[in-house]
Amino acid sequence: MTLRQHSGASASSPAGAAALPLGQGAEPVDVLRHRFLRTAMIATVVWGAVILSGSGLGLLAMDPPQGRNNVLFVGFNLVLLLALQRWPERAVPIGWAYLSGAFVLATSAQFLVSDDQFRMLLFFPLTGGAFLILGRRAGWLSIVAASVVLAVAMAQGAFAVSPLAVSSFLLSIGFCGLFFHVFERQARAALDLVAAQNAALDAAARQDPLTGLPNLRAFREAVIRPAGAPQATPEPFAVVFVDVDHFKSINDRFGHGGGDLVLAAVARSLRVPLRPGDMVARIGGEEFAVLLPATGLAAAAAVGERLRAAVAALQVDLGGVRVAVTVSVGVAVARHVGESVDAVLRDADVAMYRAKAEGRNRVMSGPPAPPAGAAAMPEVARAENPPPGV
C-alpha cells in the first residue's frame, strides 16, 4: 500500500451516520427517550389544538375551567418543546415537567368533566409515557397516583362508578404497567447489546487484526485529537515511517503465513523502544508509522534509530529457518502548526525511500522544521515508487 492510497482515507465517522440528539456520548436508551418525548409533546400540541377547536366550534361540550386548563397545558407544552429543542441534554427534567402537567390536566378532568364517562382512561397514555420517557419507577408511580386520584374523586362524589368498574380499571392499568415494565426492560437490554456491538465494531475499525496495532484511521485520529484531549492540539509532531526490507522476497520464499509472522514480530519490536504517549500503527502492507507528539527532528531520529536497532536484533523462526529482518526508516516533523498528518507522512515516506536507496537498514531524516516565525517550507515532492517489497 502506498501513500497515494493512504491519503484518500478519511478519519471522520462513516458517511450517513446520524448525529445523536444528545451528543456522541449519549446512551442509546437516552436517545430513544428523547425522541419519544419529542414525539409525545408534538402529538399533545396537535391533540390540544383539535380539542380546543372542537370546543370553540361547539362540537365538544367543555366547562370553562377545563377549557382554560387545556389552553394553559398546550401553552406549557409549547414552552417545554422549545426548551427540549434548545437543551436536549435536559430531557429528563423536561420529561418530568411534561408528564406532571399532563397528570394535573387528567386529574382536573376527573372533577370538571362529568359528562365524559371514560375520562379515567386519560391515565393510560400517561402511564405508558412515564415508563418510556422516565423509566419503570416513574411508570409505577403514575399508576399509584392515578389510583389515588380515582379514589379521591369517588369519595367526593365527582365520579360515580360501580365497584366492578373500579376493579376493571385497576386490573387494566396494572397489566398495562406490567407490559410496559417488561417492554422497557427488554428494550434497554437490546439497546445495551447493540451499543456494545457497535463499540466493538468501532474498535475493530481502528485496529489492525494481524498485529493488534492501531490502523491508519486510528493514527490519523490520534493526530487530529490525541487521547484525552478535548480538541486538536496545536503542538507540532514527528512521524517515523518504518518499512520492512525485502518483504516481497520473504513472502515469495515462505508464503504469506511466513510474511504474517514477520509482520507480527516487527510490530512487537516496534512497541518496546517507545516513550509513554508515543503511538505505533500499521498503516498498510509492510509499512508502519510512529507518532511522536511534541518531538523535534533530532529526537525523532534518535527514536527511529532505536526502532531500527530493535528490529535488526530480530531472528524470526519460519519453519525452522531463522530469518533476520531489517527495516528502512524515514523521519519527518510537522513544519508548521496545523500541518496535516498526511503531509508529514509523505515527508517521512520520502525519507524512508532515501534510506532504501542508500542501502536499507538505516534511518534518514526529512526536511527540518523552519525556525520560529519563518514561513513554512514548500512541500517535498514524492519520489517515484520503487518496486513493491524493496
C-alpha positions as semicolon CSV with decimal commas, in nm:
position;residue;x (nm);y (nm);z (nm)
1;M;0,000;0,000;0,000
2;T;0,139;0,341;-0,097
3;L;0,086;0,685;0,048
4;R;-0,120;0,774;-0,255
5;Q;-0,368;0,514;-0,137
6;H;-0,337;0,633;0,223
7;S;-0,416;0,994;0,151
8;G;-0,765;0,918;0,023
9;A;-0,889;0,776;0,352
10;S;-1,098;0,976;0,590
11;A;-1,074;0,990;0,963
12;S;-1,433;1,100;1,000
13;S;-1,723;0,881;1,101
14;P;-1,889;0,664;0,836
15;A;-2,095;0,851;0,582
16;G;-2,463;0,864;0,659
17;A;-2,423;0,814;1,033
18;A;-2,693;1,014;1,207
19;A;-2,584;1,261;1,472
20;L;-2,720;1,179;1,815
21;P;-2,951;1,447;1,959
22;L;-2,776;1,427;2,296
23;G;-2,423;1,420;2,156
24;Q;-2,195;1,135;2,051
25;G;-2,152;1,013;2,409
26;A;-2,526;0,967;2,474
27;E;-2,658;0,627;2,581
28;P;-2,891;0,468;2,322
29;V;-3,177;0,447;2,575
30;D;-3,143;0,821;2,641
31;V;-3,163;0,893;2,269
32;L;-3,475;0,676;2,240
33;R;-3,639;0,850;2,537
34;H;-3,553;1,191;2,393
35;R;-3,714;1,105;2,062
36;F;-4,023;0,956;2,226
37;L;-4,063;1,264;2,448
38;R;-4,039;1,495;2,149
39;T;-4,293;1,287;1,955
40;A;-4,532;1,279;2,254
41;M;-4,507;1,655;2,303
42;I;-4,576;1,729;1,936
43;A;-4,874;1,490;1,943
44;T;-5,001;1,662;2,258
45;V;-4,992;2,004;2,091
46;V;-5,185;1,867;1,793
47;W;-5,435;1,691;2,019
48;G;-5,484;2,006;2,228
49;A;-5,541;2,214;1,917
50;V;-5,807;1,968;1,796
51;I;-5,983;1,963;2,135
52;L;-5,983;2,341;2,166
53;S;-6,101;2,385;1,807
54;G;-6,385;2,137;1,863
55;S;-6,484;2,317;2,181
56;G;-6,476;2,656;2,012
57;L;-6,697;2,530;1,729
58;G;-6,946;2,386;1,976
59;L;-6,874;2,025;1,875
60;L;-6,742;1,935;2,219
61;A;-6,903;2,036;2,549
62;M;-6,635;2,158;2,790
63;D;-6,672;2,360;3,107
64;P;-6,481;2,692;3,103
65;P;-6,240;2,586;3,383
66;Q;-6,134;2,273;3,193
67;G;-6,109;2,474;2,871
68;R;-5,871;2,716;3,042
69;N;-5,672;2,418;3,174
70;N;-5,636;2,283;2,819
71;V;-5,518;2,621;2,689
72;L;-5,264;2,650;2,970
73;F;-5,136;2,297;2,913
74;V;-5,093;2,346;2,538
75;G;-4,900;2,670;2,603
76;F;-4,692;2,499;2,873
77;N;-4,622;2,212;2,634
78;L;-4,506;2,451;2,361
79;V;-4,261;2,612;2,605
80;L;-4,128;2,267;2,704
81;L;-4,093;2,167;2,338
82;L;-3,882;2,476;2,269
83;A;-3,676;2,403;2,582
84;L;-3,617;2,045;2,464
85;Q;-3,503;2,176;2,127
86;R;-3,265;2,421;2,296
87;W;-3,135;2,190;2,573
88;P;-3,172;1,827;2,459
89;E;-2,939;1,710;2,737
90;R;-3,208;1,816;2,987
91;A;-3,466;1,572;2,853
92;V;-3,523;1,407;3,193
93;P;-3,635;1,718;3,388
94;I;-3,832;1,836;3,085
95;G;-3,996;1,493;3,071
96;W;-4,091;1,516;3,439
97;A;-4,240;1,861;3,381
98;Y;-4,436;1,743;3,075
99;L;-4,580;1,433;3,243
100;S;-4,657;1,626;3,564
101;G;-4,853;1,883;3,364
102;A;-5,036;1,609;3,175
103;F;-5,118;1,435;3,504
104;V;-5,259;1,758;3,651
105;L;-5,476;1,802;3,338
106;A;-5,603;1,443;3,358
107;T;-5,672;1,484;3,732
108;S;-5,869;1,804;3,679
109;A;-6,077;1,626;3,415
110;Q;-6,192;1,371;3,675
111;F;-6,356;1,655;3,872
112;L;-6,456;1,904;3,599
113;V;-6,568;1,696;3,301
114;S;-6,855;1,497;3,446
115;D;-7,010;1,431;3,104
116;D;-6,711;1,216;2,999
117;Q;-6,780;0,871;3,143
118;F;-6,445;0,739;3,014
119;R;-6,227;1,020;3,148
120;M;-6,040;0,776;3,374
121;L;-5,884;0,635;3,056
122;L;-5,679;0,956;3,029
123;F;-5,436;0,800;3,276
124;F;-5,347;0,510;3,044
125;P;-5,133;0,705;2,791
126;L;-4,968;0,886;3,083
127;T;-4,867;0,551;3,230
128;G;-4,712;0,437;2,903
129;G;-4,539;0,772;2,860
130;A;-4,396;0,757;3,212
131;F;-4,248;0,410;3,150
132;L;-4,098;0,503;2,813
133;I;-3,975;0,853;2,896
134;L;-3,871;0,832;3,262
135;G;-3,836;0,460;3,335
136;R;-4,001;0,187;3,537
137;R;-4,013;0,365;3,874
138;A;-4,187;0,668;3,727
139;G;-4,428;0,438;3,544
140;W;-4,538;0,256;3,859
141;L;-4,557;0,587;4,045
142;S;-4,802;0,716;3,784
143;I;-5,021;0,406;3,831
144;V;-5,032;0,455;4,207
145;A;-5,107;0,827;4,165
146;A;-5,387;0,755;3,915
147;S;-5,544;0,505;4,155
148;V;-5,532;0,761;4,437
149;V;-5,694;1,029;4,217
150;L;-5,973;0,787;4,122
151;A;-6,034;0,701;4,488
152;V;-6,050;1,069;4,590
153;A;-6,284;1,156;4,301
154;M;-6,518;0,872;4,404
155;A;-6,504;0,976;4,770
156;Q;-6,605;1,333;4,681
157;G;-6,886;1,218;4,453
158;A;-6,722;1,353;4,138
159;F;-6,705;1,006;3,990
160;A;-6,985;0,755;4,030
161;V;-6,885;0,407;3,915
162;S;-6,955;0,057;4,036
163;P;-6,700;-0,148;4,231
164;L;-6,678;-0,378;3,929
165;A;-6,577;-0,082;3,710
166;V;-6,313;0,020;3,963
167;S;-6,168;-0,331;3,970
168;S;-6,162;-0,334;3,587
169;F;-5,976;-0,003;3,585
170;L;-5,720;-0,116;3,842
171;L;-5,670;-0,453;3,675
172;S;-5,632;-0,295;3,330
173;I;-5,389;-0,022;3,434
174;G;-5,194;-0,276;3,642
175;F;-5,149;-0,509;3,345
176;C;-5,068;-0,209;3,125
177;G;-4,790;-0,121;3,369
178;L;-4,665;-0,480;3,376
179;F;-4,645;-0,495;2,995
180;F;-4,464;-0,162;2,975
181;H;-4,232;-0,272;3,257
182;V;-4,128;-0,583;3,064
183;F;-4,104;-0,393;2,735
184;E;-3,889;-0,115;2,883
185;R;-3,657;-0,369;3,047
186;Q;-3,617;-0,575;2,728
187;A;-3,575;-0,265;2,513
188;R;-3,299;-0,137;2,742
189;A;-3,122;-0,475;2,729
190;A;-3,148;-0,481;2,349
191;L;-3,016;-0,126;2,318
192;D;-2,727;-0,201;2,553
193;L;-2,638;-0,506;2,344
194;V;-2,648;-0,305;2,021
195;A;-2,435;-0,033;2,181
196;A;-2,177;-0,290;2,295
197;Q;-2,165;-0,446;1,948
198;N;-2,129;-0,104;1,785
199;A;-1,845;-0,018;2,024
200;A;-1,672;-0,346;1,936
201;L;-1,714;-0,277;1,563
202;D;-1,584;0,078;1,610
203;A;-1,278;-0,053;1,794
204;A;-1,221;-0,316;1,523
205;A;-1,241;-0,046;1,256
206;R;-0,942;0,123;1,421
207;Q;-0,726;-0,185;1,478
208;D;-0,512;-0,397;1,250
209;P;-0,628;-0,758;1,306
210;L;-0,290;-0,918;1,231
211;T;-0,065;-0,718;1,465
212;G;-0,318;-0,574;1,709
213;L;-0,177;-0,228;1,639
214;P;-0,391;0,075;1,555
215;N;-0,450;0,119;1,182
216;L;-0,417;0,425;0,959
217;R;-0,759;0,556;1,058
218;A;-0,670;0,547;1,428
219;F;-0,330;0,701;1,351
220;R;-0,492;0,998;1,176
221;E;-0,742;1,044;1,457
222;A;-0,461;1,041;1,715
223;V;-0,307;1,342;1,539
224;I;-0,637;1,523;1,496
225;R;-0,747;1,458;1,855
226;P;-0,495;1,295;2,087
227;A;-0,631;1,064;2,357
228;G;-0,776;1,266;2,644
229;A;-0,752;1,599;2,459
230;P;-1,076;1,797;2,415
231;Q;-0,972;1,934;2,077
232;A;-0,698;1,922;1,816
233;T;-0,358;2,007;1,958
234;P;-0,163;2,297;1,804
235;E;0,168;2,136;1,901
236;P;0,396;2,012;1,622
237;F;0,466;1,642;1,600
238;A;0,704;1,399;1,432
239;V;0,635;1,084;1,231
240;V;0,866;0,786;1,192
241;F;0,789;0,582;0,880
242;V;0,908;0,218;0,901
243;D;0,913;-0,019;0,603
244;V;1,027;-0,384;0,621
245;D;1,317;-0,452;0,382
246;H;1,288;-0,725;0,118
247;F;0,939;-0,817;0,237
248;K;0,831;-0,942;-0,105
249;S;1,122;-1,186;-0,104
250;I;1,013;-1,314;0,238
251;N;0,659;-1,367;0,111
252;D;0,785;-1,540;-0,203
253;R;1,011;-1,777;-0,008
254;F;0,799;-1,852;0,299
255;G;0,448;-1,772;0,181
256;H;0,203;-1,522;0,322
257;G;0,192;-1,712;0,651
258;G;0,564;-1,653;0,694
259;G;0,521;-1,290;0,599
260;D;0,248;-1,251;0,862
261;L;0,481;-1,394;1,128
262;V;0,746;-1,140;1,032
263;L;0,499;-0,851;1,047
264;A;0,374;-0,961;1,389
265;A;0,732;-0,988;1,517
266;V;0,822;-0,644;1,380
267;A;0,510;-0,497;1,544
268;R;0,614;-0,637;1,882
269;S;0,965;-0,499;1,841
270;L;0,841;-0,153;1,750
271;R;0,638;-0,125;2,070
272;V;0,934;-0,173;2,303
273;P;1,153;0,137;2,246
274;L;0,867;0,387;2,253
275;R;0,805;0,651;2,517
276;P;0,475;0,700;2,703
277;G;0,244;0,896;2,474
278;D;0,404;0,771;2,151
279;M;0,193;0,559;1,917
280;V;0,285;0,294;1,661
281;A;0,039;0,186;1,391
282;R;0,040;-0,047;1,095
283;I;-0,073;0,171;0,807
284;G;-0,069;-0,089;0,532
285;G;0,122;-0,388;0,396
286;E;0,471;-0,393;0,544
287;E;0,451;-0,026;0,645
288;F;0,435;0,107;0,999
289;A;0,420;0,463;1,130
290;V;0,508;0,601;1,473
291;L;0,358;0,923;1,605
292;L;0,583;1,127;1,834
293;P;0,397;1,422;1,989
294;A;0,589;1,744;2,060
295;T;0,915;1,599;1,926
296;G;1,184;1,769;1,720
297;L;1,371;1,618;1,427
298;A;1,685;1,516;1,620
299;A;1,488;1,344;1,897
300;A;1,266;1,175;1,640
301;A;1,571;1,048;1,451
302;A;1,704;0,901;1,777
303;V;1,372;0,718;1,828
304;G;1,391;0,597;1,469
305;E;1,737;0,456;1,531
306;R;1,617;0,270;1,841
307;L;1,333;0,122;1,638
308;R;1,569;0,017;1,359
309;A;1,809;-0,147;1,606
310;A;1,524;-0,331;1,783
311;V;1,405;-0,484;1,456
312;A;1,761;-0,562;1,341
313;A;1,804;-0,776;1,654
314;L;1,515;-0,998;1,543
315;Q;1,560;-1,358;1,437
316;V;1,219;-1,487;1,324
317;D;1,169;-1,864;1,313
318;L;0,995;-1,953;0,984
319;G;0,955;-2,329;0,966
320;G;1,289;-2,400;1,132
321;V;1,474;-2,128;0,939
322;R;1,596;-1,829;1,139
323;V;1,533;-1,520;0,928
324;A;1,695;-1,184;1,002
325;V;1,473;-0,881;0,946
326;T;1,570;-0,520;0,885
327;V;1,374;-0,203;0,822
328;S;1,432;0,124;0,644
329;V;1,321;0,424;0,846
330;G;1,225;0,776;0,742
331;V;1,171;1,059;0,990
332;A;0,989;1,388;0,939
333;V;0,840;1,662;1,156
334;A;0,548;1,898;1,107
335;R;0,699;2,209;0,953
336;H;0,430;2,446;1,074
337;V;0,146;2,443;1,326
338;G;-0,161;2,268;1,190
339;E;0,021;2,075;0,915
340;S;-0,178;1,766;0,817
341;V;-0,068;1,420;0,918
342;D;-0,070;1,314;0,552
343;A;0,181;1,586;0,464
344;V;0,417;1,471;0,738
345;L;0,365;1,107;0,639
346;R;0,463;1,197;0,282
347;D;0,781;1,366;0,402
348;A;0,867;1,063;0,620
349;D;0,785;0,831;0,328
350;V;1,024;1,022;0,101
351;A;1,295;0,998;0,369
352;M;1,229;0,625;0,403
353;Y;1,283;0,570;0,029
354;R;1,609;0,761;0,056
355;A;1,709;0,509;0,324
356;K;1,621;0,231;0,077
357;A;1,830;0,396;-0,191
358;E;2,125;0,434;0,049
359;G;2,134;0,059;0,115
360;R;1,842;-0,012;0,355
361;N;1,857;-0,089;0,730
362;R;1,918;0,275;0,813
363;V;1,744;0,596;0,925
364;M;1,708;0,904;0,707
365;S;1,554;1,235;0,808
366;G;1,323;1,457;0,609
367;P;1,329;1,837;0,595
368;P;1,372;2,010;0,932
369;A;1,107;2,236;1,079
370;P;1,162;2,606;0,994
371;P;1,274;2,845;1,267
372;A;1,003;3,007;1,475
373;G;0,829;3,278;1,274
374;A;0,971;3,161;0,942
375;A;0,746;3,074;0,652
376;A;0,663;2,709;0,601
377;M;0,891;2,522;0,364
378;P;0,739;2,407;0,034
379;E;0,606;2,052;0,013
380;V;0,861;1,783;-0,065
381;A;0,775;1,607;-0,389
382;R;0,708;1,235;-0,362
383;A;0,978;1,025;-0,521
384;E;0,883;0,761;-0,772
385;N;0,780;0,440;-0,601
386;P;1,032;0,161;-0,629
387;P;0,902;-0,190;-0,691
388;P;0,687;-0,332;-0,405
389;G;0,862;-0,508;-0,121
390;V;1,203;-0,346;-0,168
